[in-house]
Amino acid sequence: MSTFLGLPVATDRGTLRGERPFPAAARDALRNSQLRRNIGHATAMIRVRRAAVVAEREDWEALRDAGSAIKTDVMARLPELLVELERNVIAAGGRVHWARDADEANAIITRIVQDVGTRQGQPVEQVVKVKSMATQETDLNRALAEAGIEAIETDLAELIVQLADDKPSHILVPAIHRNRAEIREIFARHMPEVDPSLTDTPRELAMAARAHLRRTFLAARVAISGANFAVAETGTLGVVESEGNGRMCLTLPNTLITLMGIEKVLPTWRDLEVFLQLLPRSSTGERMNPYTSLWTGVTPGDGPQEFHLVLLDNGRTAALADEVGRAALHCIRCSACLNVCPVYERTGGHAYGSVYPGPIGAVLTPQLAGMRGGHGRDADPVDSLPYASSLCGACYDVCPVKIDIPSLLVELRARHVEGEQARRRMPTAEALAMAAAAQAMAGPRRFAAAERAMRVGRAFAHDDRISALPPPLSSLASGWLSARDLPAPPPETFRQWWARRRTDRGAR
Amino acid sequence: MARRAGDDRLAARAHSVAAKTYELSELLVDVLGVTDVGAHYPHRVTYHPTCHSLRMLRVGDKPLQLLRAVRGLDLVELPAAESCCGFGGTFALKNAETSTAMLADKMRHVQSTGAEVVTAGDSSCLMHIGGGLSRLRAGTKPVHLAEILAGEGWEAAL
């Protein structure tokens, strides 16, 4: 049994570790009625769209199986596939860099941008960006800003987040927590050239963003992107998007830098067939996304003449080494699990404290960042993430690569509990309660005795319900009793009733 | 789980017990081939498909088949039926407020049906939904599917 899962692997810096445990952050989010309404409305809409386009595919389950099988193969052969990818990117005129962690990736990219400035005799002060989770993960924009380079987000939703100095709250729709009226306010305040009579109609908002970005695209010398896929056998990189702003970034500037998590590689060109069907249907609920850009190294006279691929580990190798945890690396960042999650739907993404929120974030974040243990004020916020789920299973049902997220969450909980047991001298109240339950459930006689003992609870009941308990029971059940009653234990257990019923019948 | 702990014998025993264990509606409909159990339950009822019956055990519409055959029972469809009620075992304690937010929506949907009774195949979810409805004095009570199927007349509901 390997035990890599839960070991701290990534650096302290970065965007995976929140400041507060999930329950505390969720409490604030739950009070935000605007956020509740915005996210509830948006996720409900995407859920309906996804369900419709998935239902029209008779081979959907076969596609999921294929996606899962390809990813399992990739994880088994990751080192050789990455070397093959590197070889083919270089053969096509690109350059490849390897980054162990976020800081290293940021340093490599900053240096490439600075080198362009040095060679051209004029420093690069601004770069344009394609929406990218990898660069969110490494907090690249902050690192570039520290080097005097401004990174302009060109994805509409990412731009909204950037202008408002906000954080993304969804993998695919980073501004899902904002509604039209809020976006109109953000544009009016932060776009210097915007028409003050701007309304909140989607068309006007999109046109304002278009005018704002167009000048930037034409002046940009360097673009930075993430990647949805890389094909090892051809050295091809791919980005799927809706707006075409990504395409602008990928084709206009002379230098293109792509930061990609190492798990995104696919063996063959043919594999794209599976993922280009799974991804848009799962993420935006579209049969096909409007823009799919694929590029292989450098083509003289056409598009960027300098291409750099930065391969990011940042905890992925440690997750890969774990036979249970590695399934989370199959994730293609479609966000279908966020959209169906009843927890995410109420709390939104910020409560998770990680750039990867929702169900997949709750399994990916602890693996990339490590669970560090501790309790009370010292508790690592990441430790709370595997518990941020009712294990309802909706995420597993929609996952296009069949990641069994509920089982992974349970596994992470088990490792967290085992880790804490090993660290602490005194067992927690929860551990004691669980030990007592294990004792009671160890045999039918004990269980029957425990059931009978439950009758004591009738002493706390009024009108057949328990609404409050005296200490110390009150502290154990406060979360429950704050909003719910408990039913009074019945005077007779099921076993007693069953036995009496038999005797009564026998007597008749 | 037993296999993970390296206990293959326990895993084999667990497997043999699991192979002959059925959820109630599965046992009645699939194994015994019964949909009409002869019950009488003259009440307006809504059915909540719990996450475990829906997505783990995949019992599908078997509970509904059984409920439709109950005499006098007025079955009303629950809106957003497939979303979790927010129980989730220790989730209800560790993330009590998120759990309550989920429960609030479930209760709103239950009450919108005008049902007197909310039923399910999972006692813990019923304890959760019923606990919330009881606190609100909502006048809708939780009754397990088995109790409805055992119903022999109007007094059975009291």
Chai-1 contact restraints between the chains, C-beta under 6 A:
chainA,res_idxA,chainB,res_idxB,connection_type,confidence,min_distance_angstrom,max_distance_angstrom,comment,restraint_id
A,P23,B,N95,contact,1.0,0.0,6.0,A-B,restraint_1
A,A26,B,T98,contact,1.0,0.0,6.0,A-B,restraint_2
A,R27,B,E97,contact,1.0,0.0,6.0,A-B,restraint_3
A,L30,B,E97,contact,1.0,0.0,6.0,A-B,restraint_4
A,L30,B,A101,contact,1.0,0.0,6.0,A-B,restraint_5
A,P342,B,S83,contact,1.0,0.0,6.0,A-B,restraint_6
A,P342,B,C84,contact,1.0,0.0,6.0,A-B,restraint_7
A,P342,B,M102,contact,1.0,0.0,6.0,A-B,restraint_8
A,V343,B,T98,contact,1.0,0.0,6.0,A-B,restraint_9
A,R346,B,T98,contact,1.0,0.0,6.0,A-B,restraint_10
A,R346,B,A101,contact,1.0,0.0,6.0,A-B,restraint_11
A,T347,B,T98,contact,1.0,0.0,6.0,A-B,restraint_12
A,Y387,B,K94,contact,1.0,0.0,6.0,A-B,restraint_13
A,S390,B,C84,contact,1.0,0.0,6.0,A-B,restraint_14
A,S390,B,G86,contact,1.0,0.0,6.0,A-B,restraint_15
A,S390,B,G88,contact,1.0,0.0,6.0,A-B,restraint_16
A,S390,B,F91,contact,1.0,0.0,6.0,A-B,restraint_17
A,L391,B,G88,contact,1.0,0.0,6.0,A-B,restraint_18
A,C392,B,C51,contact,1.0,0.0,6.0,A-B,restraint_19
A,C392,B,C84,contact,1.0,0.0,6.0,A-B,restraint_20
A,G393,B,C51,contact,1.0,0.0,6.0,A-B,restraint_21
A,G393,B,R55,contact,1.0,0.0,6.0,A-B,restraint_22
A,D397,B,R55,contact,1.0,0.0,6.0,A-B,restraint_23
A,R465,B,S134,contact,1.0,0.0,6.0,A-B,restraint_24
A,G479,B,L93,contact,1.0,0.0,6.0,A-B,restraint_25
A,G479,B,A96,contact,1.0,0.0,6.0,A-B,restraint_26
A,A483,B,T100,contact,1.0,0.0,6.0,A-B,restraint_27
A,R484,B,G131,contact,1.0,0.0,6.0,A-B,restraint_28
A,R484,B,G132,contact,1.0,0.0,6.0,A-B,restraint_29
A,R484,B,R135,contact,1.0,0.0,6.0,A-B,restraint_30
A,D485,B,G131,contact,1.0,0.0,6.0,A-B,restraint_31
A,D485,B,S134,contact,1.0,0.0,6.0,A-B,restraint_32
A,D485,B,R135,contact,1.0,0.0,6.0,A-B,restraint_33
